[in-house]
């Protein structure tokens, strides 16, 4: 689930006390110790956002006085960097995609509320990594960027460690033997450089953007999914059967290593397949 469990300041936008208790229960089950406040109108939401620096905002989508998109827009206006997760029993995929493109981190259906803890841990972990590095590796949402994997970094470290030992050996020597060791160092450097470049290319290939990993038809389907079109709409637009569209969707998720629509939308935005503007 990640390593960001523990105390959690969470603002809950929800008109049901019962559903709020279920959210808190699920967060605790996920390893968090939530300190929370519940609001259900735009004025109380704005006041809460202004009064305190929250780590997370969770919002229902079907409230009579404030829907999730309105809550999201207000949250991003006041605290743009705080993750916003929608939890709803009624949200449509089209609305969920629109929310992701507006800046929501994820959405979880109340039918699968057991996903909440993992979603929260992932978002808090992503926020932490972004403070350290502007270009993290791709995660399950596809929100990172190209880079070397941990395994590749380990191999590079081993090569550099060998080089360091060789240099230290040269520093202890004198005369012709020292010249020989220094020549060995240069030889080793000549071996290391192409290996590092090869590993870097390997990392970029594994984390290549969709244009290098999907077929042209799959790119079309991904773009339409990320724009919020339903399977039926995509099928009509591309003159395909609904089953073929579903097959393309499954293949896209498999090739990208992403297992839900929110991740596909994040990926499409990250690599410029669609705009983040709705």
C-alpha positions as CSV (number, residue, x, y, z in Angstrom):
1,X,0.0,0.0,0.0
2,X,2.9,2.4,0.5
3,X,4.8,3.9,3.4
4,X,2.7,7.0,3.9
5,X,0.3,5.6,6.5
6,X,0.0,7.3,9.9
7,X,-1.6,10.6,11.0
8,X,-3.8,12.2,8.2
9,X,-5.5,15.6,8.1
10,X,-8.5,14.9,5.8
11,X,-11.4,17.2,4.9
12,X,-14.5,15.3,3.9
13,X,-17.2,16.8,1.7
14,X,-20.2,14.6,2.5
15,X,-23.8,15.2,3.5
16,X,-24.2,11.8,5.2
17,X,-22.8,11.2,8.7
18,X,-23.2,7.5,8.2
19,X,-21.1,7.5,5.0
20,X,-18.5,9.7,6.7
21,X,-18.1,7.1,9.4
22,X,-17.6,4.4,6.8
23,X,-14.9,6.6,5.1
24,X,-13.1,7.1,8.4
25,X,-13.4,3.4,9.2
26,X,-11.8,2.5,5.8
27,X,-9.0,5.0,6.3
28,X,-8.2,3.4,9.7
29,X,-8.3,0.0,8.1
30,X,-5.7,1.3,5.6
31,X,-3.3,2.2,8.4
32,X,-4.2,5.9,8.8
33,X,-5.1,7.9,11.9
34,X,-7.4,10.5,10.5
35,X,-8.0,13.9,12.0
36,X,-11.1,15.0,10.0
37,X,-13.8,17.6,9.5
38,X,-17.0,17.2,7.5
39,X,-18.6,19.9,5.3
40,X,-21.4,19.8,2.8
41,X,-21.8,23.3,1.4
42,X,-19.6,25.6,-0.7
43,X,-19.3,28.3,2.0
44,X,-18.3,25.8,4.7
45,X,-15.9,24.1,2.3
46,X,-14.2,27.4,1.4
47,X,-13.9,28.3,5.1
48,X,-12.4,24.9,6.0
49,X,-9.9,25.1,3.1
50,X,-8.8,28.5,4.1
51,X,-8.6,27.8,7.8
52,X,-6.3,24.8,7.6
53,X,-3.7,23.1,5.5
54,X,-5.2,19.7,4.7
55,X,-3.3,16.7,3.4
56,X,-6.3,15.3,1.5
57,X,-9.8,16.2,0.4
58,X,-12.4,13.4,-0.1
59,X,-15.7,14.3,-1.7
60,X,-19.0,12.6,-2.4
61,X,-20.4,13.4,-5.9
62,X,-24.2,13.3,-5.4
63,X,-24.9,15.9,-2.7
64,X,-27.9,18.2,-3.3
65,X,-26.2,21.4,-2.4
66,X,-22.7,20.8,-3.7
67,X,-21.6,18.3,-6.3
68,X,-18.1,16.8,-6.6
69,X,-17.0,18.9,-9.6
70,X,-18.0,22.1,-7.8
71,X,-16.1,20.9,-4.7
72,X,-13.1,20.0,-6.8
73,X,-13.0,23.4,-8.5
74,X,-13.2,25.2,-5.2
75,X,-10.6,22.9,-3.6
76,X,-8.1,23.5,-6.5
77,X,-8.7,27.2,-6.3
78,X,-7.8,27.4,-2.6
79,X,-5.4,24.4,-2.1
80,X,-4.3,23.4,-5.7
81,X,-1.6,20.9,-4.5
82,X,-3.7,18.9,-2.1
83,X,-4.9,15.6,-3.5
84,X,-8.7,15.4,-4.1
85,X,-10.4,12.0,-4.3
86,X,-14.0,11.4,-5.2
87,X,-15.9,8.6,-3.4
88,X,-19.3,8.0,-4.8
89,X,-22.0,5.4,-5.4
90,X,-23.5,7.2,-8.5
91,X,-20.7,8.8,-10.5
92,X,-20.6,8.0,-14.2
93,X,-17.3,7.2,-16.0
94,X,-17.8,10.3,-18.1
95,X,-18.1,12.5,-15.0
96,X,-15.1,10.7,-13.4
97,X,-12.9,11.4,-16.5
98,X,-14.0,15.1,-16.4
99,X,-13.0,15.2,-12.7
100,X,-9.6,13.7,-13.4
101,X,-9.0,16.2,-16.2
102,X,-10.0,19.0,-13.8
103,X,-7.3,17.8,-11.3
104,X,-8.9,15.1,-9.2
105,X,-6.4,12.5,-8.1
106,X,-8.7,9.5,-8.3
107,X,-12.2,8.2,-7.8
108,X,-13.4,5.3,-5.8
109,X,-16.9,3.8,-5.9
110,X,-18.7,3.1,-2.6
111,X,-19.2,-0.4,-3.9
112,X,-15.4,-0.9,-3.8
113,X,-14.6,1.3,-0.8
114,X,-11.8,-1.1,0.1
115,X,-9.7,0.6,-2.6
116,X,-9.7,3.9,-0.6
117,X,-6.7,3.1,1.6
118,X,-4.5,2.1,-1.3
119,X,-5.6,5.2,-3.3
120,X,-4.9,7.6,-0.5
121,X,-1.5,6.0,0.2
122,X,-0.6,6.2,-3.5
123,X,-1.6,9.9,-3.7
124,X,0.3,10.9,-0.6
125,X,3.3,8.9,-1.8
126,X,3.1,10.6,-5.2
127,X,2.9,14.1,-3.5
128,X,6.0,13.2,-1.4
129,X,8.0,12.0,-4.4
130,X,7.2,15.1,-6.5
131,X,8.7,17.3,-3.7
132,X,12.0,15.5,-4.1
133,X,12.2,14.8,-7.8
134,X,10.5,16.5,-10.8
135,X,10.6,13.4,-12.9
136,X,9.7,10.2,-11.0
137,X,9.3,6.8,-12.6
138,X,5.9,5.8,-13.9
139,X,3.6,4.5,-11.3
140,X,0.3,2.8,-11.6
141,X,-1.4,6.0,-12.8
142,X,1.3,6.7,-15.3
143,X,1.9,10.0,-13.7
144,X,5.7,9.9,-13.6
145,X,8.2,10.3,-16.4
146,X,11.0,8.4,-18.1
147,X,14.0,7.4,-16.0
148,X,16.3,4.6,-14.8
149,X,14.7,1.9,-12.6
150,X,16.1,1.0,-9.2
151,X,17.8,-2.1,-10.7
152,X,19.6,0.0,-13.3
153,X,20.7,2.5,-10.7
154,X,22.1,-0.4,-8.6
155,X,24.1,-1.6,-11.5
156,X,25.4,1.9,-12.2
157,X,26.4,2.2,-8.5
158,X,28.3,-1.0,-8.7
159,X,30.2,0.2,-11.7
160,X,31.1,3.5,-10.0
161,X,32.1,1.6,-6.9
162,X,34.6,-0.5,-8.9
163,X,35.9,2.7,-10.5
164,X,36.4,4.3,-7.1
165,X,38.4,1.3,-5.8
166,X,40.6,1.4,-8.8
167,X,41.3,5.1,-8.3
168,X,42.0,4.6,-4.6
169,X,44.5,1.9,-5.6
170,X,46.2,4.3,-8.0
171,X,46.5,6.9,-5.3
172,X,48.5,4.5,-3.2
173,X,51.0,3.7,-5.9
174,X,54.1,5.4,-7.3
175,X,56.1,5.3,-10.5
176,X,55.3,3.2,-13.5
177,X,52.8,1.0,-11.6
178,X,50.8,4.1,-10.9
179,X,50.7,5.0,-14.6
180,X,49.5,1.5,-15.3
181,X,46.6,1.8,-12.9
182,X,45.6,5.2,-14.2
183,X,45.6,3.7,-17.7
184,X,43.3,0.9,-16.3
185,X,41.0,3.6,-14.8
186,X,40.7,5.3,-18.2
187,X,40.0,1.9,-19.8
188,X,37.3,1.2,-17.2
189,X,35.7,4.6,-17.8
190,X,35.6,3.8,-21.5
191,X,33.7,0.6,-20.6
192,X,31.3,2.2,-18.1
193,X,30.1,5.1,-20.3
194,X,28.6,2.9,-23.1
195,X,27.0,0.6,-20.5
196,X,25.4,3.4,-18.7
197,X,24.1,4.8,-21.9
198,X,22.7,1.4,-22.9
199,X,21.0,1.1,-19.5
200,X,19.5,4.6,-19.9
201,X,18.1,3.7,-23.3
202,X,16.7,0.5,-21.8
203,X,15.0,2.5,-19.0
204,X,13.6,5.0,-21.6
205,X,12.2,2.1,-23.7
206,X,10.5,0.5,-20.7
207,X,8.9,3.8,-19.7
208,X,8.4,5.0,-23.2
209,X,5.3,7.2,-23.9
210,X,2.2,5.7,-25.4
211,X,3.2,6.6,-29.0
212,X,6.0,4.1,-28.7
213,X,4.0,1.4,-26.9
214,X,0.5,1.4,-28.5
215,X,-0.8,0.9,-32.0
216,X,-2.3,3.9,-33.8
217,X,-5.8,2.5,-33.2
218,X,-5.1,2.0,-29.5
219,X,-3.9,5.6,-29.3
220,X,-7.2,6.7,-30.8
221,X,-9.1,4.7,-28.2
222,X,-7.0,6.0,-25.4
223,X,-7.5,9.6,-26.5
224,X,-11.3,9.2,-26.6
225,X,-11.4,7.4,-23.3
226,X,-9.4,10.3,-21.7
227,X,-11.7,12.8,-23.3
228,X,-14.6,11.1,-21.4
229,X,-16.4,9.3,-24.2
230,X,-18.3,6.1,-23.4
231,X,-17.5,2.7,-24.9
232,X,-20.7,3.1,-27.1
233,X,-19.6,6.6,-28.3
234,X,-16.1,5.4,-29.1
235,X,-17.5,2.4,-31.0
236,X,-19.7,4.7,-33.1
237,X,-17.0,7.3,-33.8
238,X,-14.4,4.7,-34.8
239,X,-17.0,2.4,-36.5
240,X,-16.1,-0.5,-34.3
241,X,-18.1,-2.9,-32.2
242,X,-18.4,-2.2,-28.4
243,X,-16.6,-5.5,-27.8
244,X,-13.7,-4.4,-30.0
245,X,-13.5,-1.2,-28.0
246,X,-13.5,-3.1,-24.8
247,X,-10.7,-5.3,-26.2
248,X,-8.6,-2.3,-27.1
249,X,-9.2,-0.9,-23.6
250,X,-8.0,-4.1,-22.0
251,X,-4.9,-4.2,-24.2
252,X,-4.1,-0.6,-23.5
253,X,-4.2,-1.2,-19.8
254,X,-2.1,-4.3,-20.1
255,X,0.6,-2.5,-22.2
256,X,0.7,0.5,-20.0
257,X,0.5,-1.4,-16.7
258,X,-2.5,0.7,-15.7
259,X,-5.6,-1.0,-14.3
260,X,-8.3,1.7,-14.1
261,X,-9.7,4.6,-16.1
262,X,-8.3,7.3,-13.8
263,X,-4.8,6.0,-14.5
264,X,-5.4,6.1,-18.2
265,X,-6.5,9.8,-18.0
266,X,-3.5,10.7,-15.9
267,X,-1.3,9.0,-18.4
268,X,-2.9,10.7,-21.4
269,X,-2.5,14.1,-19.7
270,X,1.1,13.4,-18.7
271,X,2.2,12.6,-22.3
272,X,0.1,15.3,-24.0
273,X,-2.4,12.9,-25.6
274,X,-5.2,15.1,-24.2
275,X,-5.2,18.5,-22.5
276,X,-5.8,18.8,-18.8
277,X,-8.3,21.5,-19.7
278,X,-11.9,20.3,-20.0
